[in-house]
């Protein structure tokens, strides 16, 4: 049997003529626009710096080709998600539907730069060749995600909500929240007042005078403090203005086909990262459903995959995706058009070459508190939108992302010191109190690991021991082929971990035959917070 939980009650429908009056813009859209827009802008600034500073692609090519290509994907993708939101609102006769947020994927920005393009550049000393490899990799990510569109809906049906939301919370707490938190406290005199405005404005019903949008007020206050306090540089701003260059989107099929000609070395990361994309999108759609907006997963995955392919064809190696954070923008009042406005405005900034100007104008500590807000909200939702009994499974799904984040920090610190974990040695790291090897294994393929581990724990809590055994078998197979707990996809990638999952499954299956093992587990429906 298992846990019997009635689904949270759907959002109350609006008046019968709500769809006819569904506005294209609300004050809440203004709030969400400033939040999401600057979120996307931070990512655009980051990928610009990575391309120029790490891969050594000339600034003219980045500003004239990569950013305009990203702009094309942003405009088309956010237009599509606005269409999906308004279609959902019409179908359910509601005026409170929130569009899914969309932009360049944060984890992929670093992976394509440091795992795909940088090794090619170091080997060939040719930035163009590295760029071509990045385009081929992004294109393959898109193809894999579109293939996943026909598998993802079935996976979503079989995977417990606690596993999906817990995995999303792990990503949000580690990769979305921790770096911004560090940037805030690194210049706390700028970041903390901004964070205060955002937390009070978005988590309480206290309004600013004149109903000034929270995101705009936070940005203006932080920017003013940064400039008055000397955190920003006027010469840097003047230099950025002098370097403005308009970029017209242009097809780069020649570069894409050249990169696809040497695709084999890229598949080792493209396959697991493509799987990561569609599993993260699946969790994001589940998060939106928990907040009251139930989108069709297949439509989302096809759009994400197409966006990656289109961006690569125009010259961008950075796959866009549905973002974490839908509940946050819904809480901020965003409805159907905030995401489109964010995509269009950032897209125009990319076309007009103004991204560098904004980087020199806006202090980073004034922008990133919005990301910390999203991390707090998604982390809370993971516990609020599942039965209290399943809180343990949520924590279990969070842990692999913590492991991946922690070992990533260790690797980056060692790299800055000119060494690696292999050179330092496991014994030396262990003597320093670091269980590096185990954490590295635990965190490889963290998104999938979180789904598997969260599902196993959920089924155990529900006393569905036979289902837990099946989930263990899935974990064993994924470990054996290297999609989880291994650095690359290969046969017999980590047989020891695969064997461990098999033994785990045998124990679960054995418990299924014990007395009282099949007594149904029930929970109080009041344990689940309606919506989020």
TORGUDREN-927064 format. One record per atom (N, C-alpha, C, O): residue in one letter; x, y, z. Coordinates in steps of 0.1 Angstrom, whole numbers, plus 5000, padded with zeros to 4 digits. Atoms other than C-alpha are relative to their C-alpha. Layout:
BEGIN
AXYZ
...
REM end
This chain:
BEGIN
X500949885000
X500050005000
X500950125000
X501750144991
X499149894999
X501750325011
X499350125005
X498250115010
X500549874995
X501250685021
X498850044991
X498850034979
X501249955007
X497750805012
X499950155003
X499550195014
X500049854998
X497851185007
X499150064990
X499450044978
X500849935010
X495151384990
X500850124995
X501550195003
X499249885005
X496651644967
X499550135006
X498350145010
X500449874995
X496652004978
X498950054992
X498950034980
X501249945007
X493452184969
X500550094989
X501450174992
X499549915010
X493852364936
X499650155003
X498850175011
X500349864998
X493952744935
X498650034996
X498149984986
X501449975003
X490452884936
X499950074987
X500750174985
X500149935013
X489352984901
X499550145002
X498850175012
X500449865000
X488753344894
X498550014996
X497949904994
X501349985004
X485453484884
X499849944986
X500849934979
X500250065013
X483853324853
X500650084988
X501050024978
X499449935012
X485053604830
X501450055003
X501950144997
X498649964997
X488553614845
X500949994988
X501850084987
X499150025011
X490153494813
X499950124991
X500950174985
X500249885008
X488653784794
X500750125005
X501150214998
X499449894994
X490154024819
X501449985004
X502050065011
X498650034996
X493453854823
X501050114995
X501150134983
X499249895005
X495854154822
X501349954995
X501949854998
X498750025006
X499054164802
X501150045010
X502250005009
X498949954991
X500854344830
X499350045013
X498250105013
X500449964986
X500354384868
X501150065007
X502350065003
X498949944992
X502254564895
X500949895005
X502149915006
X499150114996
X503454224906
X501049964989
X502149914992
X499150025011
X504854174871
X501250095000
X502450054997
X498949904999
X506954484877
X501049955010
X502249965008
X499150064990
X508354334909
X500849894995
X502049884996
X499350125005
X509154004893
X500950034989
X502049964987
X499149975011
X510554164862
X501450055005
X502450015000
X498749954995
X513254354882
X500849895006
X502049885005
X499350124994
X514054034901
X500649914990
X501849884990
X499550105010
X514253794872
X501050074990
X502050014986
X499149935010
X515754054848
X501450015005
X502349984997
X498649984995
X518754124871
X500649865003
X501849855002
X499550144998
X519053744878
X500649964986
X501849914986
X499550045013
X519453684840
X501250084997
X502250034991
X498849915003
X521753984837
X501249965007
X502349965001
X498850054993
X524053854864
X500649884993
X501949874991
X499550115007
X524353534845
X500750044986
X501749984982
X499549955012
X524953714812
X501450075002
X502350054994
X498749944996
X527753914829
X501049895003
X502249904999
X499150114996
X529253594843
X500549934987
X501749914986
X499550085011
X529353404810
X500950094990
X501750044984
X499149915008
X530853714792
X501450005006
X502349994998
X498750004994
X533653724817
X500749874998
X502049864996
X499450145002
X534253344814
X500549984986
X501649934984
X499550025014
X534453354776
X501250084997
X502250034991
X498849925003
X536853644775
X501249975009
X502349965004
X498950024991
X538853574806
X500649865001
X501849855004
X499550144999
X539153194806
X500349944987
X501449884985
X499850075013
X538653074770
X500850094991
X501350054980
X499249905008
X540353394756
X499450024986
X500150064977
X500749965013
X537653444729
X500150155000
X499850225010
X499949855000
X538153804717
X498750065004
X497650015001
X501249934995
X535754054733
X499150034989
X497850034991
X500949975011
X534454154699
X499149894996
X497949904993
X500850115003
X533353804692
X498949965010
X497849925007
X500950024989
X531753764726
X498850105000
X497650065000
X501149895000
X529854094724
X499250004987
X498150034987
X500649995013
X529154064687
X499349884995
X498449884986
X500650135005
X528153694684
X499349935012
X498249895011
X500550094989
X527753504717
X498850075007
X497750015009
X501149934993
X525553764735
X498850024991
X497750004996
X501249995008
X523253834705
X499449864998
X498249864997
X500650145001
X522853454701
X499249975013
X498149915012
X500850024987
X521853434738
X498850085000
X497750045005
X501149925000
X519553724732
X498849944992
X497749954995
X501050075008
X517753534704
X499249895008
X498049885008
X500650114992
X517153234727
X499250065012
X498150005015
X500749954989
X516053454756
X498650064995
X497650035002
X501249945005
X513453644735
X499049894996
X497849895000
X500950115005
X512053324718
X499549925012
X498349885012
X500450094989
X512053114750
X499050065009
X498050005012
X501049944991
X510353364772
X498750044994
X497750045000
X501249985008
X507853444745
X499149875001
X497949885003
X500750134999
X506953074745
X499449975013
X498349925015
X500550034987
X506653044782
X498950105005
X498050075013
X501249914998
X504353354783
X498849944994
X497749954999
X501250075006
X502153174758
X499549885008
X498349875009
X500450114991
X502152864780
X499250055012
X498249985016
X500749954988
X501153064810
X498650054997
X497650025004
X501449955003
X498253244793
X499149894995
X497949894997
X500950125004
X497052914778
X499549935012
X498449885012
X500450074988
X497052754812
X499050095008
X498050035013
X500949924994
X495253054826
X498649994994
X497649995000
X501350025008
X492553024799
X499449875003
X498249865004
X500550134999
X492252654803
X499449985014
X498349915016
X500550024987
X491752674841
X499250125005
X498850125017
X500949894997
X489853004841
X500650075013
X499950105022
X499349944989
X492453174864
X500750124995
X501150134984
X499349885004
X494053514865
X501350015009
X502050115009
X498950004992
X496853414889
X501149914996
X502049875004
X498950095005
X499053194867
X501350074998
X501350194993
X498749945001
X502753264868
X500849934989
X500949804990
X499250065010
X504953204838
X501349945006
X501849995016
X498750064995
X508052984842
X501150094996
X501150144985
X498849915004
X511353184843
X500949924992
X501049804993
X499250065010
X513853114816
X501350084998
X501250204996
X498749935003
X517553204810
X501149904999
X500949784999
X498950095001
X521053074806
X500249925013
X500249985024
X499850094989
X521752774829
X501350035007
X502350035001
X498849974992
X524152854857
X501049895001
X502249914997
X499050115000
X525752514862
X500749984986
X501949954986
X499450035014
X526252474824
X501050104996
X501950084988
X499049905003
X528052804822
X501449965004
X502349974996
X498750044995
X530852674843
X500549874994
X501749854992
X499650135005
X530852324830
X500550014985
X501549964982
X499549995014
X531052424793
X501350084999
X502150054990
X498749935000
X533852664801
X501149925005
X502249914998
X498950064994
X535952464824
X500249854996
X501349804997
X499950145003
X535152104814
X500149984985
X500749884980
X500050025015
X534652144776
X500950094993
X501850044986
X499349905008
X536152464762
X501550025004
X502450024996
X498649974995
X539152524785
X501049894996
X502149924992
X499150105004
X540752184779
X500450004985
X501549984982
X499749995015
X540452224741
X500950124998
X501850114990
X499249885002
X541952574744
X501449975005
X502450014998
X498750034995
X544852454765
X500849914992
X502049914990
X499450095008
X545552174742
X500450054986
X501550024980
X499849955014
X545252364709
X500550145000
X501050194989
X499749855000
X545952724720
X499250074990
X499650184985
X500949945010
X543052804697
X498650035006
X497949945008
X501249974994
X540152994712
X498849974991
X497749934996
X501150035009
X538052944681
X499649855000
X498449824999
X500250154999
X538452564682
X499349975013
X498449885013
X500750024987
X537452574719
X498550044999
X497649985004
X501449955002
X534352784710
X499249904992
X498049884995
X500750105008
X533352534683
X499649885008
X498549835006
X500350114991
X533652254708
X498850035009
X497949945011
X501149964991
X531352444731
X498650004993
X497649974999
X501250005007
X528752494704
X499549864997
X498349844998
X500450145002
X528752124695
X499449945013
X498449875012
X500550064987
X528352034732
X498650065003
X497849985007
X501349944997
X525452284737
X498949944991
X497849914995
X501050065010
X523752144705
X499649865005
X498449835005
X500350144996
X524051784718
X499150005013
X498249925015
X500849994988
X522651894752
X498550024996
X497649965002
X501449975004
X519552034734
X499449874994
X498249854997
X500550125006
X519151714714
X499649905011
X498549845010
X500250104989
X519351494746
X498850055008
X497949965012
X501149954992
X516851724764
X498749974992
X497749934998
X501250025008
X514351694735
X499749855000
X498549815000
X500350144999
X514751314736
X499449975013
X498449895015
X500550024987
X514151334773
X498550045002
X497850005011
X501449954999
X510851514766
X499049884999
X497949895004
X500950115002
X509351174757
X500249905011
X499449805012
X499750094989
X510751004788
X499650075013
X499150015023
X500149924988
X510551284814
X498649995007
X498549975019
X501350014993
X506751274820
X499749875007
X499149875018
X500150134993
X506850904829
X500850005012
X500449945023
X499149994988
X509850964852
X499350085011
X499450055023
X500649914990
X507951244869
X498949935007
X498749955019
X501150074994
X504951024875
X500549905011
X499849875021
X499550114991
X507150754892
X500850055011
X501149985021
X499149954990
X509350984912
X499350085011
X498550175008
X500649934989
X508151104947
X500350155000
X501450194996
X499849864999
X507651474951
X501150045009
X501950135006
X499049964990
X509951484981
X501449984993
X502350064996
X498750015007
X512851354959
X500250114990
X501350164990
X499849895009
X512251614932
X500250135006
X501150215003
X499849874994
X511751914954
X501250005009
X501850115011
X498850014992
X514551794977
X501350034992
X502250104996
X498949985009
X516951774948
X500150154996
X501250214995
X500049865004
X515852124937
X500550095011
X501250195009
X499649934988
X516352254972
X501549995002
X502250095005
X498650014999
X519852114972
X500850094990
X501750154994
X499449915010
X520752294940
X499850145004
X500850225003
X500349864997
X519152614952
X500850055012
X501350165012
X499249964988
X520852614986
X501450014997
X502150115002
X498650005002
X524252534973
X500450094988
X501150194990
X499549935012
X524752664937
X499250134997
X499850214990
X500749875003
X522052944937
X500250095012
X500350225009
X499949924988
X522453074973
X501350035005
X501650155009
X498749994993
X525953024986
X500950114994
X501550195002
X499149895006
X527953234961
X499450145002
X500250235006
X500549874997
X525553524963
X500150045015
X500450165018
X499949964986
X525653505001
X501450055003
X501750145010
X498649964998
X529453525000
X500250144994
X500950225000
X499849875006
X529253824976
X499350115008
X499850225009
X500749904992
X526753994999
X500950045012
X501150155015
X499249974987
X528853955031
X501450054997
X502150105006
X498749945003
X532054045012
X499950154999
X500950225001
X500249855000
X530554395008
X498650025008
X497750075002
X501250004992
X527954375036
X499350135001
X498150145002
X500649874999
X527454745038
X499150044988
X498350134988
X500849985012
X525954735003
X498949895000
X497749924998
X500950115002
X524354385002
X499049985011
X497849955007
X501050034989
X522654365036
X498850105000
X497750055002
X501249925001
X520454675032
X499149964988
X497949964989
X500850055011
X519354544998
X499349875003
X498149855000
X500750134995
X518654195013
X498850035009
X497849975008
X501149964991
X516554365040
X498850054992
X497650014995
X501149955008
X514454545014
X499349884993
X498049884992
X500550115007
X513954224994
X499249905009
X498149865006
X500750094991
X513054005024
X498750055005
X497749995006
X501249944994
X510654245039
X498950024989
X497750004991
X500949985011
X509154335005
X499349884994
X498149894990
X500550125006
X508653984993
X499449905010
X498549825006
X500550094990
X507953795025
X498950055010
X498349985017
X501149944992
X505554035042
X499150084991
X499350104979
X500949925008
X502654255032
X500250145002
X499350224998
X499749864999
X504354575040
X500450064987
X501350014981
X499849945013
X504354805010
X500950135001
X500850195012
X499249885000
X506855085001
X499150124997
X498050104990
X500849895003
X505555434998
X499850014985
X500750004977
X500349995014
X503755484965
X500149874993
X500149864980
X500050135006
X503855114959
X501249984991
X501149924980
X498750015008
X507455144945
X500349854999
X500349785010
X499650145001
X508454794931
X501249975009
X502250045009
X499050044990
X510554614957
X501449984993
X502450034997
X498750035007
X513154494931
X500750134996
X501950144997
X499449885005
X513654844917
X500550085012
X501650145012
X499649934988
X513855004952
X501349945005
X502350015009
X498850064995
X516454744963
X501250034991
X502350064996
X498949985009
X518554794932
X500550155001
X501750175001
X499749864999
X518455174935
X500850035013
X501850115013
X499349984987
X519455174972
X501449944999
X502350015003
X498750075001
X522254924966
X501050074991
X502250094995
X499149935010
X523655114936
X500450135006
X501650175004
X499749874994
X523455444954
X501149995011
X502150065011
X499050034990
X525355304984
X501449974994
X502450014999
X498850045006
X527955144962
X500850114993
X502050124995
X499349895006
X528755454942
X500450115010
X501550165009
X499649904990
X528655694972
X501249955008
X502050035012
X498950064992
X530955454991
X501249974993
X502249924999
X498850025008
X533455434963
X500349854996
X501449824992
X499850145004
X532855064956
X500149994984
X500849894979
X500050005015
X532355144918
X501150104995
X501550195002
X498949925006
X534855304894
X499450074988
X498950014979
X500449925011
X533955594871
X500849974987
X500349974976
X499350045012
X536855514847
X499649874994
X499649864982
X500550125005
X535655164844
X498750014992
X498549954981
X501349975006
X532155294835
X500350074986
X499750034976
X499749925012
X533655534809
X500649904989
X500349914978
X499450105009
X535755244794
X498949914994
X498949884982
X501050085005
X532655034791
X499150074990
X498750014980
X500849925009
X530655314774
X500850014987
X500250004976
X499249995012
X533555354749
X500049884992
X500249884980
X499950135007
X533454984741
X498749944995
X498649834992
X501350045005
X529754964732
X500149954986
X500650034977
X500050065014
X529354744701
X498749934998
X498349835004
X501350065004
X525954664685
X500349864994
X501249854985
X499850135006
X525754294677
X498749954993
X497649955000
X501250055007
X523354154651
X500149854999
X501149794995
X500050155000
X522353784655
X500349954986
X499849994976
X499650055013
X523953584627
X500349855002
X500849805012
X499950154999
X523953204620
X501549965000
X502350024993
X498650054999
X527153014629
X500049854997
X500649785004
X500050145003
X526452684612
X501349944997
X501649835000
X498750055003
X529952664600
X500849965012
X501549855012
X499450034987
X531352674635
X499449885007
X500149795012
X500750114994
X528752434648
X500349874993
X500649775000
X499750135007
X529352174621
X501449965002
X501749845002
X498650034997
X533052204626
X500249935014
X501049845015
X500050054987
X532552134663
X499449865000
X499949775007
X500650135000
X530251844656
X500849894993
X500649774995
X499150105007
X532951684634
X500949935010
X501449825007
X499150074990
X534851594666
X499149995013
X499550045024
X501050004989
X531851514689
X500349905010
X500049915022
X499950124990
X532951184705
X500650045013
X500050005023
X499449964987
X535151344732
X499050075009
X499250085021
X500949924993
X532251564742
X498849925006
X498149975015
X501250074995
X529651294748
X500149965015
X499049945021
X499850044986
X531151194782
X499350105009
X498850065020
X500749904992
X529751524796
X498750044994
X497850075002
X501349965006
X526951594771
X498949915005
X497849965007
X501150104996
X525051274780
X499550035014
X498350055017
X500549984986
X524951314818
X499550145002
X498550165010
X500549874999
X524451694815
X498750024993
X497850104998
X501350005006
X521651644791
X498949935009
X497849985010
X500950064990
X520051404816
X499750095012
X498650105016
X500149904989
X520751664843
X499050104996
X498150145004
X500949895005
X518851924822
X498649965002
X497750035007
X501450045000
X515751724818
X499549965014
X498349975017
X500550034987
X515651604854
X499950135009
X499050135017
X500149884993
X516251954867
X498750074996
X497950135004
X501249945005
X513452084844
X498849935006
X497849995009
X501150084993
X511251804858
X499750055014
X498650065018
X500249954986
X511851924893
X499550145000
X498750175009
X500549865001
X511252284883
X498550004997
X497750085003
X501450015003
X507952184868
X499249955012
X498150005014
X500650054988
X507051994899
X499950115011
X498950125018
X500049884991
X507952304920
X498950094996
X498250145005
X501049915004
X505652514899
X498649945003
X497750015007
X501350074997
X502852254903
X499750015015
X498550035019
X500249994985
X503352264941
X499550145003
X498950165013
X500449864998
X502852644938
X498750034994
X498250144995
X501349985006
X499652594919
X499950014985
X498850014980
X500049985014
X500652614883
X500649874993
X501849844994
X499750135005
X500652264866
X500350014985
X499350004977
X499649995014
X502552294833
X500349864994
X500649765001
X499750135007
X502952014807
X501549994999
X502250074992
X498650025000
X506451874812
X500649994986
X501750044983
X499550025014
X506851764776
X500250134992
X501250154985
X499949875007
X506152114763
X501250085005
X501950144997
X498949934994
X508752254787
X501449944995
X502350024991
X498850065004
X511452004778
X500350024985
X501550044981
X499849975014
X510952044740
X500550144998
X501450174989
X499549875001
X511352414744
X501450025005
X502250094998
X498649984995
X514452394765
X501049944990
X502150004988
X499150065010
X516052154740
X500250084988
X501350104983
X499949925012
X515152364711
X500750135002
X501550184993
X499349884997
X516452674728
X501549985000
X502350074995
X498650035000
X519852514733
X500549984986
X501650034982
X499650025014
X520052404696
X500050134992
X500950164984
X500149875007
X518952744683
X501150095004
X501850164996
X498949924996
X521452924705
X501349964995
X502150044991
X498750055005
X524252704694
X500150034985
X501250064980
X499949975014
X523352764657
X500350154998
X500950184988
X499749865001
X523653134663
X501350045007
X501850155006
X498749974995
X526953104682
X500150005015
X501250045020
X499950004986
X526153064719
X500249865005
X499449775002
X499750134994
X527652764738
X499349985014
X499749895021
X500650004987
X525452834768
X498549964999
X497750054996
X501450055001
X522252624769
X499050075010
X499350085022
X501049944991
X519252814783
X499149895005
X499049785000
X500950104993
X516752644806
X499050075008
X499250195012
X500949954990
X513752694828
X500750015013
X501449925017
X499349974988
X515052844860
X499349945012
X498149925012
X500550014986
X514652754896
X499450135004
X499950245000
X500549884994
X512453004913
X498650054997
X498150155001
X501449965003
X508953004899
X499250045012
X498550145012
X500849954988
X507353014934
X500450135005
X499650215011
X499549874995
X509553314943
X499350114992
X498950214997
X500649905008
X508253514913
X498550005001
X497950115000
X501450004997
X504753404920
X499750075013
X498750155014
X500249934987
X505053524956
X500250154998
X499650235004
X499749865003
X506453854942
X498950064992
X498850194990
X501149945007
X503253894922
X500149984985
X499250034977
X499950025014
X504553794888
X498949914994
X498549815000
X501150085007
X501953664863
X500549954987
X501449874986
X499750065013
X502153594826
X501150064992
X501650004983
X499149935009
X504453854812
X501350055005
X502150104998
X498749954994
X507253934836
X501249934994
X502250004992
X498950075006
X509453664821
X500350054986
X501550064982
X499849955014
X508853794785
X500750135001
X501750164993
X499449874999
X509754144796
X501549995004
X502450064999
X498650024996
X512954014813
X500849954988
X501950014986
X499350065012
X513953814782
X500250114990
X501350124984
X499949905011
X513254104758
X501050115004
X501950154996
X499149904996
X515054364779
X501549965000
X502450024995
X498750055000
X518154154785
X500549964986
X501649984983
X499650025014
X518054044749
X500450124993
X501450124985
X499749875006
X518054404738
X501450055005
X502250104997
X498649964995
X521054474761
X501149924993
X502149974990
X499050085007
X522854184744
X500250054986
X501350064981
X500049955014
X521954314709
X500850134999
X501550164990
X499549865001
X522954674717
X501450015007
X502050125007
X498649994994
X526254584735
X500150075013
X501150135017
X500149924988
X525154734768
X500349925013
X500249975024
X499850094988
X525854434791
X501250055008
X501250055020
X498849954994
X529354564798
X499850135008
X500450155018
X500349884993
X528054904807
X499349985013
X499650045023
X500750034987
X525654764833
X500949935010
X500749965022
X499050064991
X528454554847
X500850115007
X501150095019
X499249894994
X530354874853
X499250105008
X499750175016
X500949904993
X527255064866
X499449945012
X499350025022
X500750054989
X525654824890
X500949915009
X501549825004
X499250084991
X527454684921
X499449865001
X498249845003
X500450144999
X527254304922
X499349975013
X498249915013
X500850024988
X526254304959
X498650065001
X497850025009
X501349945000
X523254514950
X499149914991
X497849934992
X500850085009
X522054254924
X499749865006
X498649815005
X500150144996
X522753914940
X499149965011
X498749855013
X500950044989
X520453934971
X498749934995
X498149855002
X501250075005
X517553834948
X500249854998
X499249785000
X499750145002
X519253504942
X499949935014
X499549815015
X500150054986
X519553444980
X498549985004
X498249885010
X501450014997
X515853514983
X499449884993
X498649804999
X500550115007
X515053254956
X500549875007
X499749775009
X499550114993
X517253004974
X499349975013
X498949855016
X500850024988
X515453055007
X498649954997
X498149865004
X501450035003
X512053024991
X499949854995
X499049784999
X500050135005
X512852704972
X500349905010
X499749795011
X499750094989
X514452545002
X498849985009
X498649875014
X501250024991
X511352615023
X498949924993
X498349844999
X501150075007
X508952494996
X500249855000
X499249775001
X499850145000
X510652154996
X499449935012
X499049815011
X500550064987
X509552095032
X498550035001
X497849955008
X501449964998
X506152275030
X499149924990
X497949914994
X500950065010
X504752094999
X500049855000
X499549794990
X500050144998
X505351745011
X499549965014
X499550055023
X500450044987
X503951545040
X501150015010
X502349995006
X498949984989
X505851605073
X500849875001
X502049885003
X499350135000
X506751235072
X501250004990
X502249944993
X499050005011
X508751295040
X501150105001
X502050114993
X499049914998
X510951565054
X501449945000
X502450004995
X498850084999
X513651305060
X500549984985
X501749994982
X499750025014
X513551225022
X500550134994
X501450124985
X499549875005
X513951595014
X501450025003
X502250064995
X498649984996
X517051615034
X501049914993
X502149954989
X499150095007
X518451305018
X500250044986
X501350024981
X499849965013
X517851444984
X500950134999
X501550154988
X499249884999
X519651774994
X501549965000
X502350034994
X498650034997
X522851595005
X501049994989
X502150044989
X499050015011
X524451504971
X500450134995
X501650154991
X499649875005
X524351864960
X501050075010
X501950145005
X499149954991
X526051964992
X501449944998
X502450014999
X498750075003
X528751704985
X500750064988
X501950084988
X499449955012
X529251824950
X500550145001
X501650184996
X499649864997
X529352194961
X501350005008
X502250085005
X498950004991
X531852114988
X501349954993
X502450024994
X498850055007
X534251914966
X500450094989
X501650114986
X499749895011
X533952184939
X500950115006
X501850165000
X499249904994
X535252434964
X501449965003
X502450035001
X498650064997
X538152204974
X500850004987
X502050044987
X499350015013
X539052154937
X500450144996
X501650154991
X499649875004
X538952524930
X501150065008
X502050135003
X499049944991
X541052614960
X501449934997
X502450004996
X498850065003
X543652354951
X500550044986
X501750064984
X499649955013
X543652474915
X500650135001
X501650164994
X499449874998
X544352824926
X501449995006
X502250085004
X498750024994
X547252694946
X501049924990
X502149904994
X499250065010
X548552524914
X500249855002
X501249794997
X499950154998
X547852164924
X498649944999
X497650014995
X501350075001
X545051904924
X499949905012
X500949885019
X500250104989
X543551654949
X500949884998
X501449825007
X499250125003
X545451374931
X501550025004
X502149945010
X498749974997
X548751554936
X500250015015
X501249975021
X499949994985
X548051634973
X500049875006
X500749845016
X500150144995
X547051274979
X498849995010
X498650085018
X501150024991
X544151124998
X500350005015
X499550055023
X499650014986
X546051065030
X500250145006
X499850175017
X499849864996
X547051435032
X498750075002
X498550145012
X501349944998
X543551545027
X499249945012
X498650025019
X500650064989
X542251295052
X500650055013
X499850075023
X499449944988
X544751425078
X499650145003
X499650185014
X500549874998
X543351765072
X498550005003
X497850115004
X501450014996
X539851635081
X499150004988
X497950014990
X500850005012
X538551605045
X499849864996
X500749794992
X500350135006
X536751295034
X499750024985
X498650004980
X500149955013
X537451404999
X499549894990
X498549924983
X500450115009
X537151074980
X498649965001
X497949954991
X501450044998
X533850974995
X499050114996
X498050084989
X500849895004
X532351314990
X499950024985
X498950054979
X499949985015
X533551334954
X499149894994
X498449924984
X500850115005
X531950994947
X498550035002
X497650014994
X501449974997
X528751094965
X499450114991
X498250104988
X500649895007
X528351414946
X500050004985
X499550084978
X500050015014
X529051294911
X498649974995
X498049884999
X501350025005
X525851334891
X498950035011
X497949965013
X500849974987
X524251504922
X498550014997
X497749975006
X501549985002
X520851584906
X499449864999
X498349845005
X500650135001
X520251224896
X500149925013
X499349855017
X499850074987
X521751094929
X498950055010
X498349975017
X501149954991
X519251324948
X498749944997
X497949905006
X501350065004
X516351184928
X499949865005
X498949815011
X500050144996
X517350824935
X500049985015
X499249915020
X500050024986
X518250864971
X498750055007
X498249995016
X501249954995
X515251084978
X498849904998
X497949885007
X501150095002
X512950824962
X500149885009
X499149835014
X499850124992
X514550534981
X499550035014
X498749955020
X500449974986
X514050715015
X498550025000
X497849985010
X501549984999
X510450815006
X499349875000
X498449855008
X500650135000
X509550464997
X500149925013
X499249855017
X499850074987
X511050335029
X499150065011
X498549995018
X500949934990
X509150595050
X498549964998
X497849955007
X501450045003
X505950485032
X499849855002
X498749794999
X500050154999
X506850115039
X499749934986
X499249824986
X500150065013
X506850055001
X501449944997
X502149984988
X498650055001
X509949835005
X500349944987
X501549954982
X499750065014
X509549664971
X500350114990
X501250094982
X499649895009
X509550004954
X501450065003
X502150094994
X498749964996
X512550104974
X501149914994
X502249964990
X499050095007
X514349794961
X500150034985
X501250024980
X499949975015
X513449884925
X500850134999
X501650144989
X499249875001
X514850244931
X501549975003
X502350034996
X498650034998
X518050084945
X500649934987
X501749954984
X499550065012
X518349874913
X500350114990
X501250104982
X499749895009
X518050194893
X501350075003
X502150104995
X498849944995
X520750344914
X501249924996
X502349974993
X498950095003
X522950034908
X500450014985
X501550024981
X499749995014
X522550054870
X500650144996
X501650144989
X499549875003
X523150434869
X501550015005
X502350074998
X498650004995
X526350384890
X500949924991
X502049964989
X499250085008
X527550104868
X500450064987
X501550044982
X499749945013
X527350304836
X500650145002
X500950204992
X499349874998
X528650624852
X499250125000
X499750235000
X500949884999
X525650854852
X500050065014
X499750185015
X499949954987
X526050884889
X501249945007
X501649835003
X498850054992
X528950844914
X501249964992
X502049884996
X498850025008
X531550844886
X500350124992
X499450204989
X499749885007
X533451114868
X499750004985
X499750104978
X500350015014
X532550984833
X499149884997
X499049795005
X500950115005
X530050764814
X500949904994
X501549924984
X499350115005
X531650434808
X499549875006
X498849875016
X500450134994
X531050064814
X500849975012
X502049995013
X499450034987
X531749944849
X500750125006
X501850115011
X499449884995
X532350304860
X500250005015
X501350045019
X499850024985
X531850234897
X499349885005
X498249895011
X500750124996
X531049874903
X499849985015
X498949925020
X500250014985
X531549904941
X498850075005
X498050025013
X501249934996
X528850164945
X498849934994
X497849925001
X501150085006
X526649964921
X499649885009
X498549855012
X500250114991
X527149664944
X499350045013
X498549975018
X500649954988
X526249874974
X498650024999
X497849995008
X501449985002
X522949974959
X499349874999
X498149865004
X500650135001
X522249614951
X499749945013
X498749895016
X500150054986
X522849514987
X498950075007
X498150015015
X501049914993
X520749804999
X498649954995
X497749945003
X501250045005
X517949684976
X499649865005
X498449845008
X500350134995
X518149324988
X499550015014
X498549945018
X500549984986
X517749445024
X498650055000
X497750005007
X501449945001
X514649655014
X499049894996
X497949885002
X500950105005
X513149364995
X499749895011
X498649845012
X500250104989
X513749125025
X499050055010
X498249985016
X500949944990
X511949365048
X498549994995
X497649995004
X501350005005
X508949355025
X499249885004
X498049885004
X500650134996
X508248995037
X499849995015
X499249895019
X500150014986
X508349075074
X498650045005
X497950114998
X501349964995
X505249105096
X499950155002
X500850225005
X500449864999
X503549445096
X500750094990
X500550214990
X499249925009
X505749555067
X499050064989
X499450154982
X500949955011
X502649605044
X498850075006
X497850094999
X501149924994
X500449795069
X500150144993
X501150204993
X500049875007
X499450115050
X500550115010
X500150115022
X499649884993
X501050435062
X499150124995
X499050144984
X500949895004
X498750735063
X500550125007
X501250125018
X499649884994
X499451095070
X498850105000
X497950084992
X501149895000
X497251395079
X500250094989
X501350144986
X499949915011
X496451605049
X500450145004
X501050214996
X499649874995
X497051905071
X501550025000
X502050135002
X498549995000
X500751825071
X500550074987
X501650124988
X499549945012
X500951945035
X499550154999
X498350174999
X500449865002
X500952325031
X499450024987
X500149994977
X500649985013
X498552415004
X500850104991
X501350204997
X499249915009
X500252574974
X501549985004
X502149885001
X498750014996
X503652654988
X500350085013
X501450095018
REM end
